[in-house]
Amino acid sequence: MKKMKEFRVKFRFDNENSTTFFIKSENKEMLYGNIISHKEWYEHEDNNGVLNVVNMKLVTSISIVEYKPASIRGL
């Protein structure tokens, strides 16, 4: 089994409204394919067990960036 990476996914609905999820996937391409395959609702459960949903018909753009937490120097 491949190691899962964490990605920051921002769903934009217009110029001022967006929501961001942190989602684990093998790679960016698989995550993108999974997201756009949902024609109505995209569901994601976070690490705290909270179910988040996005109405894909309202999404105007998506950005996906691999998440790398900031490292603390000197530790």
C-alpha atoms as a printed R data frame, in Angstrom:
   type eleno elety resid chain resno       x      y       z
1  ATOM     1    CA   MET     A     1   0.000  0.000   0.000
2  ATOM     2    CA   LYS     A     2   1.337  3.418  -0.967
3  ATOM     3    CA   LYS     A     3   1.878  6.124   1.602
4  ATOM     4    CA   MET     A     4  -0.920  8.656   1.661
5  ATOM     5    CA   LYS     A     5  -0.077 12.330   1.277
6  ATOM     6    CA   GLU     A     6  -2.148 15.159   2.674
7  ATOM     7    CA   PHE     A     7  -3.501 17.845   0.352
8  ATOM     8    CA   ARG     A     8  -5.126 21.227   0.985
9  ATOM     9    CA   VAL     A     9  -8.159 21.436  -1.287
10 ATOM    10    CA   LYS     A    10  -9.888 24.785  -1.726
11 ATOM    11    CA   PHE     A    11 -13.338 24.839  -3.315
12 ATOM    12    CA   ARG     A    12 -14.276 28.307  -4.608
13 ATOM    13    CA   PHE     A    13 -17.885 29.280  -5.177
14 ATOM    14    CA   ASP     A    14 -17.284 32.853  -6.359
15 ATOM    15    CA   ASN     A    15 -14.690 35.555  -5.728
16 ATOM    16    CA   GLU     A    16 -15.441 35.832  -2.015
17 ATOM    17    CA   ASN     A    17 -16.714 32.433  -0.876
18 ATOM    18    CA   SER     A    18 -14.671 29.288  -0.469
19 ATOM    19    CA   THR     A    19 -14.115 26.339   1.841
20 ATOM    20    CA   THR     A    20 -10.929 24.365   2.421
21 ATOM    21    CA   PHE     A    21 -10.488 20.705   3.354
22 ATOM    22    CA   PHE     A    22  -7.372 18.717   4.193
23 ATOM    23    CA   ILE     A    23  -7.700 15.385   2.378
24 ATOM    24    CA   LYS     A    24  -5.387 12.375   2.192
25 ATOM    25    CA   SER     A    25  -4.750 10.662  -1.126
26 ATOM    26    CA   GLU     A    26  -1.987  8.738  -2.902
27 ATOM    27    CA   ASN     A    27  -1.390 11.628  -5.294
28 ATOM    28    CA   LYS     A    28  -2.874 14.851  -6.615
29 ATOM    29    CA   GLU     A    29  -4.186 13.306  -9.831
30 ATOM    30    CA   MET     A    30  -6.173 10.594  -8.010
31 ATOM    31    CA   LEU     A    31  -7.624 13.158  -5.626
32 ATOM    32    CA   TYR     A    32  -8.612 15.464  -8.482
33 ATOM    33    CA   GLY     A    33 -10.279 12.583 -10.349
34 ATOM    34    CA   ASN     A    34 -12.164 11.553  -7.226
35 ATOM    35    CA   ILE     A    35 -13.416 15.092  -6.592
36 ATOM    36    CA   ILE     A    36 -14.604 15.843 -10.128
37 ATOM    37    CA   SER     A    37 -16.331 12.458 -10.453
38 ATOM    38    CA   HIS     A    38 -18.960 13.730  -8.001
39 ATOM    39    CA   LYS     A    39 -21.585 15.536 -10.063
40 ATOM    40    CA   GLU     A    40 -23.809 16.662  -7.197
41 ATOM    41    CA   TRP     A    41 -22.274 16.409  -3.721
42 ATOM    42    CA   TYR     A    42 -18.685 15.796  -2.642
43 ATOM    43    CA   GLU     A    43 -18.440 14.375   0.890
44 ATOM    44    CA   HIS     A    44 -15.368 14.364   3.112
45 ATOM    45    CA   GLU     A    45 -15.049 13.221   6.729
46 ATOM    46    CA   ASP     A    46 -12.219 14.970   8.581
47 ATOM    47    CA   ASN     A    47  -9.957 13.532  11.295
48 ATOM    48    CA   ASN     A    48 -12.448 14.613  13.981
49 ATOM    49    CA   GLY     A    49 -15.318 12.655  12.413
50 ATOM    50    CA   VAL     A    50 -17.027 15.770  11.038
51 ATOM    51    CA   LEU     A    51 -18.741 15.159   7.698
52 ATOM    52    CA   ASN     A    52 -18.302 18.068   5.282
53 ATOM    53    CA   VAL     A    53 -20.202 18.297   2.002
54 ATOM    54    CA   VAL     A    54 -19.853 20.567  -1.014
55 ATOM    55    CA   ASN     A    55 -22.482 21.118  -3.682
56 ATOM    56    CA   MET     A    56 -20.355 20.586  -6.793
57 ATOM    57    CA   LYS     A    57 -22.876 22.423  -8.982
58 ATOM    58    CA   LEU     A    58 -21.944 25.642  -7.142
59 ATOM    59    CA   VAL     A    59 -18.151 25.227  -7.357
60 ATOM    60    CA   THR     A    60 -16.475 27.595  -9.824
61 ATOM    61    CA   SER     A    61 -12.886 26.406  -9.261
62 ATOM    62    CA   ILE     A    62 -10.782 23.985  -7.223
63 ATOM    63    CA   SER     A    63  -7.148 24.236  -6.149
64 ATOM    64    CA   ILE     A    64  -5.168 21.294  -4.789
65 ATOM    65    CA   VAL     A    65  -1.801 21.760  -3.082
66 ATOM    66    CA   GLU     A    66   0.223 19.163  -1.212
67 ATOM    67    CA   TYR     A    67   0.152 20.119   2.460
68 ATOM    68    CA   LYS     A    68   3.493 20.266   4.226
69 ATOM    69    CA   PRO     A    69   3.311 21.522   7.802
70 ATOM    70    CA   ALA     A    70   5.781 24.245   8.699
71 ATOM    71    CA   SER     A    71   8.802 22.846  10.450
72 ATOM    72    CA   ILE     A    72  10.105 24.371  13.635
73 ATOM    73    CA   ARG     A    73  13.814 25.060  13.422
74 ATOM    74    CA   GLY     A    74  16.091 24.022  16.245
75 ATOM    75    CA   LEU     A    75  14.024 21.081  17.487
